[in-house]
Amino acid sequence: MKKNMGNADRIIRILLAVVFGALYFTNTVTGTLGLVLVILGAVFILTSLISFCPLYTIFGINTCGTKKSNA
């Protein structure tokens, strides 16, 4: 897997995952919506740790700041 997520994108995803978890575990959001947010938060954490988002590949998005070589 080639990295396709930049640092800013990773930080935003981690912050959103923390917010989703906090909303769920403080019982602010419950039920099906709460479970969806927890699962989405887990996906955000996982994709942030590996710096790869499969949906970015499908849509051709790359937020990683790697430079291309001229060779």
C-alpha positions as CSV (number, residue, x, y, z in Angstrom):
1,M,0.0,0.0,0.0
2,K,1.3,3.4,-1.0
3,K,0.6,6.2,1.5
4,N,-2.1,8.6,0.3
5,M,-2.8,10.6,3.5
6,G,-1.0,13.7,4.7
7,N,-0.3,14.7,8.3
8,A,-3.1,17.2,8.4
9,D,-5.6,14.6,7.2
10,R,-4.4,12.1,9.7
11,I,-4.7,14.6,12.6
12,I,-8.2,15.6,11.6
13,R,-9.3,12.0,11.4
14,I,-7.9,11.2,14.8
15,L,-9.6,14.3,16.4
16,L,-12.9,13.3,14.8
17,A,-12.5,9.7,16.1
18,V,-11.9,11.1,19.6
19,V,-15.0,13.3,19.4
20,F,-17.1,10.4,18.1
21,G,-15.9,8.2,20.9
22,A,-16.6,10.9,23.5
23,L,-20.1,11.5,22.2
24,Y,-20.8,7.7,22.4
25,F,-19.2,6.9,25.8
26,T,-20.8,9.9,27.5
27,N,-24.2,8.8,26.2
28,T,-24.7,12.0,24.3
29,V,-25.4,9.9,21.1
30,T,-26.9,6.5,21.6
31,G,-28.5,3.7,19.6
32,T,-27.8,3.0,16.0
33,L,-26.3,6.4,15.3
34,G,-23.9,6.0,18.2
35,L,-22.7,2.6,17.0
36,V,-22.2,4.0,13.5
37,L,-20.1,6.9,14.9
38,V,-18.0,4.4,17.0
39,I,-17.4,2.2,13.9
40,L,-16.5,5.3,11.8
41,G,-14.2,6.5,14.5
42,A,-12.4,3.1,14.5
43,V,-12.0,3.2,10.7
44,F,-10.6,6.8,11.0
45,I,-8.1,5.6,13.6
46,L,-7.1,2.6,11.6
47,T,-6.6,4.6,8.3
48,S,-4.7,7.2,10.2
49,L,-2.3,4.7,11.6
50,I,-1.5,3.2,8.3
51,S,-1.7,6.5,6.3
52,F,-3.8,4.8,3.6
53,C,-7.5,5.4,2.7
54,P,-9.0,2.9,0.2
55,L,-11.6,5.5,-0.8
56,Y,-8.9,8.0,-1.7
57,T,-7.5,5.4,-4.1
58,I,-10.9,4.9,-5.8
59,F,-11.4,8.6,-6.2
60,G,-7.8,9.4,-7.1
61,I,-7.2,11.6,-4.1
62,N,-3.8,12.0,-2.5
63,T,-3.2,14.4,0.4
64,C,0.3,13.0,1.1
65,G,3.0,15.6,0.6
66,T,5.5,13.3,-1.0
67,K,7.6,14.7,-3.8
68,K,7.9,12.9,-7.2
69,S,11.3,12.2,-8.4
70,N,12.5,13.5,-11.8
71,A,14.2,10.2,-12.8
